[in-house]
Amino acid sequence: MKKQLASLALALAAATQALAAPETFTLDGTHSFPRFSYNHFGYSIQMSRFDKTTGTIVLDKAAKTAVVDIVIDTRSVSTGSATFNEHIQGEDFLDTAKHPTATFKSTKVVFEGDKPASIEGKLTLKGVTKPVTLKVTGYQAMPHPMVKKDAIGGNATVTVKRTDFNMGKYAPYVGDDVTIDIAIEAIKQ
């Protein structure tokens, strides 16, 4: 009887693992844009974005686990001004000549029910890596109505100090706190 129960338990565990296969999703570069905002001398909150982002999300819905890997082309910064794009890519800020990408690699995704609530990971900007926790503010998983494949998407936000990433020029007059908001859509491979 004990052997039968042990065999049944092993069979159930194997069946559960088979159902909980991780799925890989590739970021849709036409719908995935990190934005950042900061206080500009107290006059206004300036908002800019990066136009080129790639990456993958490996999601195991049954196990409620995920791995997020994002690469941002920092040379694709879009401030609304060609002159300012060049300025922000300089040594005092992004230093894109030496650091053409920024990365985020998750270390843990926390789920509430079937949806991710936060994503802990390591953000690398200008060659400096710091731990951050993104708060997920929206999430959707469903078949994409146009490409006819499973898709996931969402929004997440975090606030970092630019001085922590060696980008402190003009602080504190230009705000040290930078809010990063990222909108992501990804299609199952």
N, C-alpha and C positions, 0 to 999 in steps of 0.2 A: 504494500500500500504506500509506504514511504517513497519507494522508487517511482511509482506511478505519479505521485504528487510532485516529486522533484522533476520528472520528465514533463509534466504538464506546465509547471512553473517555467522551465527552460523554453518550452515551445511558445508560451505566452510572451516571454521576454523577447524571443527572436521575432515573433510576429509584430510586437510593438516596435521594435527597432526597424523592421522593414517598412512599417507605416510612417516612421519618423525620419524619412530620408531628407537630408538637407537639400535645398534648392538654391541655385546660384542665379542672381539677378544682376544684369549689367546696367549701369547708369545710362539713362537717356540724356545725352548732352544737349538736346534741344529743350529740355524741361528741368534741368538740374543746375541751379544757380546759387552759389553762396553770395550773400550780401553782407556788407558791414556798415555800421553807422557809428558816429562819434560826435561829440560836442565841439563845434568850431568857434572858439573864442567866446562862447556864451551867446553868440548871435543866432545859431541855428544848429539843428542836428543834420549833418551831412550823411548822405547814403550813396554807396557805390556798390559795384558787384564785380564778380569775375565771370567772364563769358565762356571759359573752357574748363570743364570739370569732367573727370573720368573716375571710374571705380566699380567696385562690386559689393554686393551684399549677399552673404550666404545665410539663408534663413531656414531654420528647422521649426516649422509651425507647431508640430506635435510636442517637441521637447522644449519649446519656448526659449530658443537660443538663436543668436545671430552673431555674425562677424561683419563689421563694416570697414571698408578700406576705400578711402577717397583721396584723389590727387587733384589739386587745383593748380592750373597754369597761372602763376602770379603775373606773367607778362600780359595776360588777358584782362587786367584790371580795367574797369570802365567807370570813370568818375563823371562823365559827361563833358569833359574838357581834355583835348589832346595834350595841352600843356601840363595840366595837373596829372594826367596819366603818367607822363614822363617823370614828373616830380616825385610821385609816390612810388615809382619803380626805382628811384635812386638809392644810394647807399644809406641815407638817413632813415629810410622806411623799409620797403620790401627788398631792396638790393637784388633785383631780379637778374643782374649779370652774374652774380655768384649763387643765387638761390632761385632758380626759375620755377620751382614748385613749392607748394605747401601741402602737407599731408595730414590726414586724420586716420588713425588706426584704432579701432575699438579694442577694449580689453574686457568689457562686460556690457551686455544689454539687459536691462531690467524690464520685465514685462508686468503689466497689470492686466490680468485676464489674457486675451489673445492679442493685445496690442503692446508694442514697446512704449515705455513711459520715459526712460532715460537711457542714454548711451554714454558709458564711461570710456575714456580712451586717451590717446596721446596725440596732441596737436603739435606739429612742427612748422614753425614760421621762421624764416631767416636763419635757418640752421639751429634754432633753439627748440627743444622739445619739452613740453609741459603737460601734466595731466589736466584734463578738463572733463566736465560732465555736461553733455548736451541734454536739454529738456525737450522731449518730443511734444510738439503742440498740435499735431495732426497726423493721422495715419490711415491708409486705405490699402486693402489687398483685395483684388478682384481681377477677373479677366479684362484685358484692355479692349474696349469696344472697337478700336480701329485696327490694331495689329493682330488681334485674335490670339493673344498669348496672355498667360498670367502676368500680372504686374503688381508692383507695390509702390507706394509713394508716401511722402509725408513732409513735415516741416519740423525743424529743431532749432534751438537757440542756445547760445551761451555768451556770457560777457567775460572778456579777458582784459588784462592790463597790457597795453602795448609796450610799456617799459620792461615787462618781463621777457619780451622778445627782442630786446635791443632796438626798439623803434621809438624812443622817447623824445625825439626832437620836438620842441615847443611845448612840452608838458610843463606845467599843468594847464597852460592857457588853451591849447588844443587838448581836449579831454584825453586822459590816460585810459579811461574805460572805453573799450570798443565792443559793441554788440555784434555778434556774428549770427546771422539767420541763414539757414540753408534750406532750400526747397529741393527735394529729390524725387525723381521718378525713375523706376528701374524695371526692365523687362526680363522675364525669365529666359535663360539661355536654352 
